[in-house]
Amino acid sequence: MLRTFDVILIGAMAAAATVTYQIKHNTDEKVQDLKRIEAEIKLEKDTIELLQADWALLTQPNRLEKLANTFGQELKLQQTDPSQLARANELPMLKSQVPPPPAQASNGASGAKGGLKMADGKVIPLPMDKVVTGSVKR
Protein backbone atom coordinates (compact mmCIF):
# COMPACT_ATOMS: atom_id res chain seq x y z
CA MET A 1 0.00 0.00 0.00
CA LEU A 2 2.87 2.33 0.67
CA ARG A 3 4.22 1.67 -2.80
CA THR A 4 0.89 2.58 -4.44
CA PHE A 5 0.79 5.83 -2.49
CA ASP A 6 4.39 6.60 -3.55
CA VAL A 7 3.52 6.01 -7.22
CA ILE A 8 0.50 8.35 -6.93
CA LEU A 9 2.65 11.06 -5.35
CA ILE A 10 5.34 10.68 -8.03
CA GLY A 11 2.64 11.00 -10.73
CA ALA A 12 1.20 14.09 -9.05
CA MET A 13 4.67 15.67 -8.83
CA ALA A 14 5.32 14.90 -12.50
CA ALA A 15 1.97 16.45 -13.47
CA ALA A 16 2.69 19.54 -11.32
CA ALA A 17 6.16 19.88 -12.90
CA THR A 18 4.64 19.64 -16.40
CA VAL A 19 2.01 22.28 -15.63
CA THR A 20 4.65 24.53 -14.06
CA TYR A 21 6.88 24.18 -17.16
CA GLN A 22 3.96 24.98 -19.49
CA ILE A 23 3.06 28.09 -17.46
CA LYS A 24 6.70 29.23 -17.51
CA HIS A 25 6.96 28.62 -21.26
CA ASN A 26 3.73 30.59 -21.93
CA THR A 27 4.98 33.42 -19.71
CA ASP A 28 8.26 33.58 -21.63
CA GLU A 29 6.34 33.79 -24.92
CA LYS A 30 4.19 36.61 -23.55
CA VAL A 31 7.31 38.48 -22.38
CA GLN A 32 8.80 38.16 -25.88
CA ASP A 33 5.54 39.41 -27.42
CA LEU A 34 5.52 42.34 -25.00
CA LYS A 35 9.11 43.27 -25.88
CA ARG A 36 8.29 43.07 -29.61
CA ILE A 37 5.23 45.29 -29.18
CA GLU A 38 7.19 47.80 -27.08
CA ALA A 39 9.85 47.92 -29.81
CA GLU A 40 7.15 48.55 -32.44
CA ILE A 41 5.65 51.34 -30.31
CA LYS A 42 9.06 52.96 -29.90
CA LEU A 43 9.63 52.76 -33.66
CA GLU A 44 6.24 54.37 -34.32
CA LYS A 45 6.92 57.15 -31.79
CA ASP A 46 10.32 57.80 -33.37
CA THR A 47 8.69 57.90 -36.81
CA ILE A 48 6.05 60.37 -35.58
CA GLU A 49 8.75 62.62 -34.10
CA LEU A 50 10.71 62.49 -37.35
CA LEU A 51 7.62 63.35 -39.40
CA GLN A 52 6.77 66.23 -37.06
CA ALA A 53 10.30 67.61 -37.44
CA ASP A 54 10.05 67.21 -41.22
CA TRP A 55 6.68 69.00 -41.23
CA ALA A 56 8.14 71.84 -39.15
CA LEU A 57 10.93 72.26 -41.69
CA LEU A 58 8.56 72.13 -44.66
CA THR A 59 6.17 74.72 -43.23
CA GLN A 60 8.73 77.33 -42.22
CA PRO A 61 7.45 80.75 -43.31
CA ASN A 62 10.76 81.72 -44.95
CA ARG A 63 10.77 78.56 -47.07
CA LEU A 64 7.13 79.01 -48.06
CA GLU A 65 7.76 82.65 -48.98
CA LYS A 66 10.65 81.63 -51.26
CA LEU A 67 8.50 78.97 -52.91
CA ALA A 68 5.64 81.42 -53.36
CA ASN A 69 7.98 83.94 -54.98
CA THR A 70 9.57 81.29 -57.20
CA PHE A 71 6.38 79.63 -58.39
CA GLY A 72 3.96 82.52 -57.90
CA GLN A 73 3.60 83.22 -61.63
CA GLU A 74 2.90 79.59 -62.50
CA LEU A 75 0.49 78.97 -59.63
CA LYS A 76 -1.10 82.45 -59.79
CA LEU A 77 -1.06 82.72 -56.01
CA GLN A 78 -2.74 85.61 -54.24
CA GLN A 79 -2.66 86.65 -50.63
CA THR A 80 -5.67 85.78 -48.51
CA ASP A 81 -7.84 88.76 -47.70
CA PRO A 82 -8.76 88.91 -43.98
CA SER A 83 -12.43 89.18 -44.91
CA GLN A 84 -12.21 85.75 -46.57
CA LEU A 85 -11.71 84.02 -43.24
CA ALA A 86 -14.81 82.97 -41.32
CA ARG A 87 -15.30 82.60 -37.61
CA ALA A 88 -16.87 79.47 -36.12
CA ASN A 89 -20.18 81.24 -35.42
CA GLU A 90 -20.41 82.27 -39.09
CA LEU A 91 -20.39 78.70 -40.37
CA PRO A 92 -23.70 77.04 -41.24
CA MET A 93 -25.10 74.60 -38.70
CA LEU A 94 -24.89 70.85 -39.18
CA LYS A 95 -27.76 69.05 -40.88
CA SER A 96 -28.38 67.18 -37.64
CA GLN A 97 -28.96 70.51 -35.84
CA VAL A 98 -31.47 71.94 -38.35
CA PRO A 99 -34.96 71.90 -36.83
CA PRO A 100 -37.50 69.66 -38.57
CA PRO A 101 -40.07 71.31 -40.86
CA PRO A 102 -43.43 72.11 -39.28
CA ALA A 103 -46.05 69.35 -39.36
CA GLN A 104 -48.39 69.49 -42.33
CA ALA A 105 -52.13 70.00 -42.01
CA SER A 106 -54.03 67.04 -40.67
CA ASN A 107 -56.56 66.98 -43.55
CA GLY A 108 -54.78 63.97 -45.07
CA ALA A 109 -53.60 65.78 -48.20
CA SER A 110 -50.18 64.73 -49.37
CA GLY A 111 -47.53 67.36 -48.99
CA ALA A 112 -45.58 68.79 -51.87
CA LYS A 113 -42.08 70.05 -51.69
CA GLY A 114 -42.17 73.49 -50.12
CA GLY A 115 -45.89 73.52 -49.41
CA LEU A 116 -49.21 71.77 -49.03
CA LYS A 117 -50.76 70.26 -52.17
CA MET A 118 -54.46 70.92 -52.39
CA ALA A 119 -57.09 68.72 -54.10
CA ASP A 120 -57.30 71.08 -57.09
CA GLY A 121 -53.52 70.78 -57.67
CA LYS A 122 -52.52 74.14 -56.21
CA VAL A 123 -49.59 74.22 -53.82
CA ILE A 124 -49.94 76.50 -50.83
CA PRO A 125 -46.56 77.43 -49.36
CA LEU A 126 -46.25 76.68 -45.68
CA PRO A 127 -44.82 79.41 -43.44
CA MET A 128 -41.40 78.38 -42.22
CA ASP A 129 -39.78 79.66 -39.09
CA LYS A 130 -36.70 81.64 -39.84
CA VAL A 131 -33.79 79.30 -39.27
CA VAL A 132 -30.62 81.12 -38.30
CA THR A 133 -27.69 79.11 -39.53
CA GLY A 134 -25.00 81.70 -38.97
CA SER A 135 -24.11 81.70 -42.65
CA VAL A 136 -21.69 84.32 -43.89
CA LYS A 137 -23.58 87.30 -45.30
CA ARG A 138 -22.20 88.70 -48.53
C-alpha positions in Angstrom: 0.0 0.0 0.0 2.9 2.3 0.7 4.2 1.7 -2.8 0.9 2.6 -4.4 0.8 5.8 -2.5 4.4 6.6 -3.6 3.5 6.0 -7.2 0.5 8.3 -6.9 2.6 11.1 -5.3 5.3 10.7 -8.0 2.6 11.0 -10.7 1.2 14.1 -9.0 4.7 15.7 -8.8 5.3 14.9 -12.5 2.0 16.5 -13.5 2.7 19.5 -11.3 6.2 19.9 -12.9 4.6 19.6 -16.4 2.0 22.3 -15.6 4.7 24.5 -14.1 6.9 24.2 -17.2 4.0 25.0 -19.5 3.1 28.1 -17.5 6.7 29.2 -17.5 7.0 28.6 -21.3 3.7 30.6 -21.9 5.0 33.4 -19.7 8.3 33.6 -21.6 6.3 33.8 -24.9 4.2 36.6 -23.5 7.3 38.5 -22.4 8.8 38.2 -25.9 5.5 39.4 -27.4 5.5 42.3 -25.0 9.1 43.3 -25.9 8.3 43.1 -29.6 5.2 45.3 -29.2 7.2 47.8 -27.1 9.8 47.9 -29.8 7.1 48.6 -32.4 5.6 51.3 -30.3 9.1 53.0 -29.9 9.6 52.8 -33.7 6.2 54.4 -34.3 6.9 57.2 -31.8 10.3 57.8 -33.4 8.7 57.9 -36.8 6.1 60.4 -35.6 8.7 62.6 -34.1 10.7 62.5 -37.3 7.6 63.3 -39.4 6.8 66.2 -37.1 10.3 67.6 -37.4 10.1 67.2 -41.2 6.7 69.0 -41.2 8.1 71.8 -39.1 10.9 72.3 -41.7 8.6 72.1 -44.7 6.2 74.7 -43.2 8.7 77.3 -42.2 7.4 80.7 -43.3 10.8 81.7 -45.0 10.8 78.6 -47.1 7.1 79.0 -48.1 7.8 82.6 -49.0 10.7 81.6 -51.3 8.5 79.0 -52.9 5.6 81.4 -53.4 8.0 83.9 -55.0 9.6 81.3 -57.2 6.4 79.6 -58.4 4.0 82.5 -57.9 3.6 83.2 -61.6 2.9 79.6 -62.5 0.5 79.0 -59.6 -1.1 82.5 -59.8 -1.1 82.7 -56.0 -2.7 85.6 -54.2 -2.7 86.7 -50.6 -5.7 85.8 -48.5 -7.8 88.8 -47.7 -8.8 88.9 -44.0 -12.4 89.2 -44.9 -12.2 85.7 -46.6 -11.7 84.0 -43.2 -14.8 83.0 -41.3 -15.3 82.6 -37.6 -16.9 79.5 -36.1 -20.2 81.2 -35.4 -20.4 82.3 -39.1 -20.4 78.7 -40.4 -23.7 77.0 -41.2 -25.1 74.6 -38.7 -24.9 70.8 -39.2 -27.8 69.0 -40.9 -28.4 67.2 -37.6 -29.0 70.5 -35.8 -31.5 71.9 -38.3 -35.0 71.9 -36.8 -37.5 69.7 -38.6 -40.1 71.3 -40.9 -43.4 72.1 -39.3 -46.1 69.4 -39.4 -48.4 69.5 -42.3 -52.1 70.0 -42.0 -54.0 67.0 -40.7 -56.6 67.0 -43.6 -54.8 64.0 -45.1 -53.6 65.8 -48.2 -50.2 64.7 -49.4 -47.5 67.4 -49.0 -45.6 68.8 -51.9 -42.1 70.1 -51.7 -42.2 73.5 -50.1 -45.9 73.5 -49.4 -49.2 71.8 -49.0 -50.8 70.3 -52.2 -54.5 70.9 -52.4 -57.1 68.7 -54.1 -57.3 71.1 -57.1 -53.5 70.8 -57.7 -52.5 74.1 -56.2 -49.6 74.2 -53.8 -49.9 76.5 -50.8 -46.6 77.4 -49.4 -46.3 76.7 -45.7 -44.8 79.4 -43.4 -41.4 78.4 -42.2 -39.8 79.7 -39.1 -36.7 81.6 -39.8 -33.8 79.3 -39.3 -30.6 81.1 -38.3 -27.7 79.1 -39.5 -25.0 81.7 -39.0 -24.1 81.7 -42.7 -21.7 84.3 -43.9 -23.6 87.3 -45.3 -22.2 88.7 -48.5 
